[in-house]
Amino acid sequence: MALLSTKGVYGLMAILEIAKASEVSPISIKEISDRIFVSKNYLEQILNGLKSGGLIESIKGKNGGYFLAYEPTK
């Protein structure tokens, strides 16, 4: 029996990449996709769920991207 679904595993990997990058600046979906080897379309579905759950936030625009909604220590 699997403990996490595929989306759950990729979601955790994405959160880890966002946490590492958000110390400096927001990270784009393309960068996350390249780092965890997931298509941008599939990753977008996962990130939308994480955003709806309040775990991450995003900024639109040229220098936009995703960042954690809380401090990593929480």
Phi and psi restraints in degrees (value plus and minus 20) as a CYANA .aco file:
   2 ALA   PHI     -99.1   -59.1
   2 ALA   PSI     119.7   159.7
   3 LEU   PHI    -103.9   -63.9
   3 LEU   PSI     -54.3   -14.3
   4 LEU   PHI    -150.1  -110.1
   4 LEU   PSI     126.0   166.0
   5 SER   PHI     -96.1   -56.1
   5 SER   PSI     151.5   191.5
   6 THR   PHI     -80.8   -40.8
   6 THR   PSI     -61.9   -21.9
   7 LYS   PHI     -82.6   -42.6
   7 LYS   PSI     -57.2   -17.2
   8 GLY   PHI     -83.9   -43.9
   8 GLY   PSI     -62.6   -22.6
   9 VAL   PHI     -84.7   -44.7
   9 VAL   PSI     -67.1   -27.1
  10 TYR   PHI     -86.3   -46.3
  10 TYR   PSI     -53.3   -13.3
  11 GLY   PHI     -83.3   -43.3
  11 GLY   PSI     -63.8   -23.8
  12 LEU   PHI     -84.5   -44.5
  12 LEU   PSI     -60.8   -20.8
  13 MET   PHI     -83.5   -43.5
  13 MET   PSI     -60.3   -20.3
  14 ALA   PHI     -85.3   -45.3
  14 ALA   PSI     -62.7   -22.7
  15 ILE   PHI     -81.8   -41.8
  15 ILE   PSI     -59.4   -19.4
  16 LEU   PHI     -82.0   -42.0
  16 LEU   PSI     -65.2   -25.2
  17 GLU   PHI     -85.6   -45.6
  17 GLU   PSI     -59.2   -19.2
  18 ILE   PHI     -84.5   -44.5
  18 ILE   PSI     -62.3   -22.3
  19 ALA   PHI     -83.1   -43.1
  19 ALA   PSI     -62.3   -22.3
  20 LYS   PHI     -86.1   -46.1
  20 LYS   PSI     -59.4   -19.4
  21 ALA   PHI    -103.9   -63.9
  21 ALA   PSI     -49.4    -9.4
  22 SER   PHI     -92.8   -52.8
  22 SER   PSI     -27.4    12.6
  23 GLU   PHI     -87.0   -47.0
  23 GLU   PSI     -47.8    -7.8
  24 VAL   PHI    -121.9   -81.9
  24 VAL   PSI     -77.1   -37.1
  25 SER   PHI    -182.3  -142.3
  25 SER   PSI     146.9   186.9
  26 PRO   PHI     -80.2   -40.2
  26 PRO   PSI     131.8   171.8
  27 ILE   PHI    -130.9   -90.9
  27 ILE   PSI     117.5   157.5
  28 SER   PHI     -98.0   -58.0
  28 SER   PSI     139.4   179.4
  29 ILE   PHI     -84.7   -44.7
  29 ILE   PSI     -52.2   -12.2
  30 LYS   PHI     -85.2   -45.2
  30 LYS   PSI     -62.6   -22.6
  31 GLU   PHI     -83.3   -43.3
  31 GLU   PSI     -63.5   -23.5
  32 ILE   PHI     -82.9   -42.9
  32 ILE   PSI     -65.8   -25.8
  33 SER   PHI     -78.4   -38.4
  33 SER   PSI     -63.5   -23.5
  34 ASP   PHI     -86.4   -46.4
  34 ASP   PSI     -55.5   -15.5
  35 ARG   PHI     -96.2   -56.2
  35 ARG   PSI     -54.8   -14.8
  36 ILE   PHI    -127.5   -87.5
  36 ILE   PSI     -15.4    24.6
  37 PHE   PHI      39.1    79.1
  37 PHE   PSI      32.1    72.1
  38 VAL   PHI    -148.8  -108.8
  38 VAL   PSI     125.9   165.9
  39 SER   PHI     -84.3   -44.3
  39 SER   PSI     130.1   170.1
  40 LYS   PHI     -83.1   -43.1
  40 LYS   PSI     -57.9   -17.9
  41 ASN   PHI     -84.2   -44.2
  41 ASN   PSI     -64.3   -24.3
  42 TYR   PHI     -87.0   -47.0
  42 TYR   PSI     -62.0   -22.0
  43 LEU   PHI     -84.3   -44.3
  43 LEU   PSI     -55.8   -15.8
  44 GLU   PHI     -81.9   -41.9
  44 GLU   PSI     -59.6   -19.6
  45 GLN   PHI     -82.2   -42.2
  45 GLN   PSI     -63.5   -23.5
  46 ILE   PHI     -85.2   -45.2
  46 ILE   PSI     -66.1   -26.1
  47 LEU   PHI     -86.0   -46.0
  47 LEU   PSI     -53.5   -13.5
  48 ASN   PHI     -82.7   -42.7
  48 ASN   PSI     -59.4   -19.4
  49 GLY   PHI     -85.6   -45.6
  49 GLY   PSI     -61.4   -21.4
  50 LEU   PHI     -86.6   -46.6
  50 LEU   PSI     -55.6   -15.6
  51 LYS   PHI     -89.7   -49.7
  51 LYS   PSI     -61.6   -21.6
  52 SER   PHI     -83.5   -43.5
  52 SER   PSI     -52.5   -12.5
  53 GLY   PHI     -99.0   -59.0
  53 GLY   PSI     -26.1    13.9
  54 GLY   PHI      62.7   102.7
  54 GLY   PSI      -6.7    33.3
  55 LEU   PHI    -104.1   -64.1
  55 LEU   PSI     -51.5   -11.5
  56 ILE   PHI    -151.3  -111.3
  56 ILE   PSI     143.7   183.7
  57 GLU   PHI    -153.3  -113.3
  57 GLU   PSI     149.2   189.2
  58 SER   PHI    -160.3  -120.3
  58 SER   PSI     138.8   178.8
  59 ILE   PHI    -146.4  -106.4
  59 ILE   PSI     113.8   153.8
  60 LYS   PHI    -108.8   -68.8
  60 LYS   PSI     140.0   180.0
  61 GLY   PHI      94.4   134.4
  61 GLY   PSI    -197.2  -157.2
  62 LYS   PHI     -79.7   -39.7
  62 LYS   PSI     -64.5   -24.5
  63 ASN   PHI    -119.8   -79.8
  63 ASN   PSI       0.8    40.8
  64 GLY   PHI    -102.9   -62.9
  64 GLY   PSI    -197.2  -157.2
  65 GLY   PHI     136.1   176.1
  65 GLY   PSI    -182.1  -142.1
  66 TYR   PHI    -126.7   -86.7
  66 TYR   PSI     127.1   167.1
  67 PHE   PHI    -169.1  -129.1
  67 PHE   PSI     141.2   181.2
  68 LEU   PHI     -89.0   -49.0
  68 LEU   PSI     124.1   164.1
  69 ALA   PHI     -98.5   -58.5
  69 ALA   PSI     -41.4    -1.4
  70 TYR   PHI    -147.5  -107.5
  70 TYR   PSI     145.7   185.7
  71 GLU   PHI     -84.7   -44.7
  71 GLU   PSI     122.1   162.1
  72 PRO   PHI     -78.2   -38.2
  72 PRO   PSI     -46.1    -6.1
  73 THR   PHI     -88.9   -48.9
  73 THR   PSI     -43.0    -3.0
